Amino acid sequence: MPTLDMDEDTFTQVGYLYNLLDKIGHLGLFERDLSCYMLEVLAVDSQNMREINFAHRAKNSTTDVLSFPLDVSEGVDSHILAKQMKICLGSVVINYELAEQVAKKQGHSTQDEISLLFIHGFLHILGYDHEVDNGEQRALEQKIIESLGLKESLIVRNT
């Protein structure tokens, strides 16, 4: 699994994601060796998420999670390069304020809600896209959350 990179404020909000990612890694669901990579995680409030969503997606509203994958595969063997220096797979931005609200509504903890958001965003970073695939992201996301004892996935909730 990739290492996580987060600033001190984000660590205070979502530091438990280190353990979550370790648990996901132990499920053995990914063929690709991700240990030579890193993943940036940011926890932001609703106003900052609104600004990010507008700047990158032209949507003037807040949202729960955004993923920004970085493509490092063109022209280089990214795995060899990653072994020499940690390459960032991308960034997962989580709206912790909205996660708190949704967790109360869904009847589970904020940690569980943020874990669901992280899993969803992480799969997007890895190239899964539930809006255009044939259910691959939904199936993998469901497998992960069931294995970890979490509630229903974002994709299932929003259909």
Disulfide bonds with the S-S distance in Angstrom:
none
